[in-house]
């Protein structure tokens, strides 16, 4: 498991390059975002708040799950955690979000876990 913190409190990049954690994060996010043409997406919503709380991406015309994205909120409907899992190898990217007293996003911490 590796931890990467970005935001106003600092970063984890190296001079002129990306760490292996940053590379994995970019790869996983890019794969999730660019899988759109040949997939179908299922959106899940909280029945009480109406907040989007899950996105499941399937291979088109199959029941094979490629990715899951789970969204967690606090009591004020602030998004506090995003978990993206690539099902093929069970690699997970977790983004923990923090806010200041004015509700401004201040810190994003990414945690990767590999099987």
N, C-alpha and C positions, 0 to 999 in steps of 0.2 A: 504494500500500500504506500502511495506517495501523496504528499500534500503540497498544493500550490496555492499561495495566497496572492490575490491581485487586488488592486483598488488603491485608495488614498494612503493606506497604511504601509504600502510597500509592494514589491514584486519579487518574483523568483527567477527572472530571466538572467542569463549569463551575458557577458559582454559580447554583443554582436550576434548572438545565436539563441537557439531555444534549448531548454533542458529536455530530457527524454519525457518528462511528465507533461510539459507543454506540447510536445510533438504528439503524444498520445491523445491529449485533450483535443487538439486541432483535428487530428485524424478522425476521432469518434464523432465530433460535432459535424464535420464536413460530410462524413458518410451518412449521418442521420438527415442532414438537410438536403443532400443531393439525391437521396433515394426516391424522390417524388415521382418521376415519370412512370415507373413500372410497379408501383405499389398502391395499396389502399390504406387509408388511415381511419382509425376508429377513435372518436373523441368521447371522453367520459366527463361528466359534470356532477358536482356536489348537488344533491337534491335540496339542501337547505339554503346554501349561499349562492348557488348558480355558478360557482367558480369552476373553471376548467381544472380537472385534477388528474387526467391521464390522457396520453396519446399512445395508441398501439399501432405500429406499422407492420403490415403483412405483405408478403409477396402477392402480386396481383393474381386474382382468381384461385388463391389457395388459402389454407388456414395456417400457413407457416409464418410464425412471428419473427420479424427481423430485429425490431427495436421496441423497447418500451420507454416511455417518458412519464414519470410521476411528478406531480407538482403539489407541494405542501404549503399551507398558509397558516399564519398566526390568527389570533382572535380578531384582529383589525383588518383582515383580508389582505395583508401584505404577504407576497410570495417570499417564503423563507428557505425553501429547499427545492432543488430540481435534481432528479435522479434519472440518468439515461443509461440504459443497459443494452448492449449489443448481444443478442441472444446467441449468435453463432459461437462465440468464445467466452461469453459471460463476463466481458469487460464492462465495468461500471464506472461512470463519471457522476460524482455527487457534487453539486454546487450549493454551498450554504451561503445565504444572503443575509447581510446585516444592515440595519438602518440607524441613522442618528435620531436625535430627539425631534427633528423637524420632518422625519419620514423620508429623508434622502438616502438612497442606497450608498453605503460607504465601503463595504468589504464584500468581496466574493471569494470564497475559499473553495478550491476544487480538490476533490479527493478521488483517486483512481484506485480501483482494486482489480486485480487479475486473479483468475483461478490458480 
